[in-house]
Structure formats: structure tokens, C-alpha cells
Amino acid sequence: MSADHTSSQDFLSARAILAQNLVLLRRKRGWSQEELAFQAGLHRTFVGHVERQIRNISLDNIERLARTLGVPVHVLLTPSAS
């Protein structure tokens, strides 16, 4: 496979990328899922479901989480280097 193509195994869904980034940023701040949810004005189980990739999320709620975490929206949707 050429260098400018990625295999399907290397591809993470937007839902998986968002979940990974939420967990990393939340933990970096020392917050529980409940604290993040409270700060963002969301239900605690909703945040858990998003992090476990079992719940779909609207753009409005992605913006809410990004604002709460103090990052631009694209940071939540960009694969991390690690």
C-alpha cells in the first residue's frame, strides 16, 4: 500500500476520535465524567455514553464540550499523535 493511503485498520471513526479526545482532555483536567457533564450542562450518563461510543452527539453538544474544555471544536475531532 502506498504512503498516501491508509488501510481501513488505521481509520478511526469520528465517534472514536471524539471519545479518545474527550477522555484525554477530561483526565488532563482531573475531571470525572460527572464533573465534565456538570460544567457543560449535560447529563452525566450522556458523557459516559459518548466516551464509550454508544451515543451519537450533535454539533451543538460537541461545541458545548469543546467550550467547557477550553479547546477549539476541531481539537475534539482531530486524531491525536499518540
N, C-alpha and C positions, 0 to 999 in steps of 0.2 A: 504494500500500500504506500502511496506517495506521501511525502511530508505535509502536503497541503490538504489532506483528507484525514478525517478522524473516523475510527471504527465506531460502530454502534455501542460497543462496550465502553468507549471513552465518553460517550454523550450522557450528560446528566440532564434530566428534565428541569424545567424552570421551577417546578414544585420542589424537587430535590435540592436545587441550588438555594432556593429561598429558605428551606428548612435548615440546611447546613449553616447558612449565614446568620439566621436568627439565633440558633443555638450558640454559635461562636461569639456573636456580639452581646448576647444576653449574659453569657458566662463571664465575658470580659468585664462586664459591669458588676458582676457578683449578684445578679438578679435571679430570682426564681421565675418560673413561668407565671406564677400568680402576681409577682411584682410587675413584670413587664405588662401583663394584661391590665392591671390596675392603672399603671402610668399611661397606657394607651387608651384606656376607656373601653376595653374589650373584656369578654368573659374569659376566665382562667382556662376553662376547658377548650375554648377556641384556639388559644395559643398553643396548647399541647397538641391539638389535632393538626394544626398547621405544621408544627415541628415534626410530627410523625407522618406527615404527608397523607393524611387520611381526610383532609378537609380542603376544599377549594377556597380561595380567598379573592376578594375583589381588589381592584386597584385602589379604591378608597382606603381599605384596611392596610394594604401594603404601604401606602403613603403615611398612614397613621403610625404604623410601626417604625418606619424609617425616621419620621419626625421625633418620635419618642426616643429612639436610639441615637439620634443626632447624626444621622448619615443621609446622603442623597439616596433616592429610591434605587438608582442603578447599582449601588453597592450591595443591596439585598439580592439583586438578580444576576450578579456577576460571579462566575466561578472563582473560588479562592485559589491562590497559587499552591496551597498545600495539598 
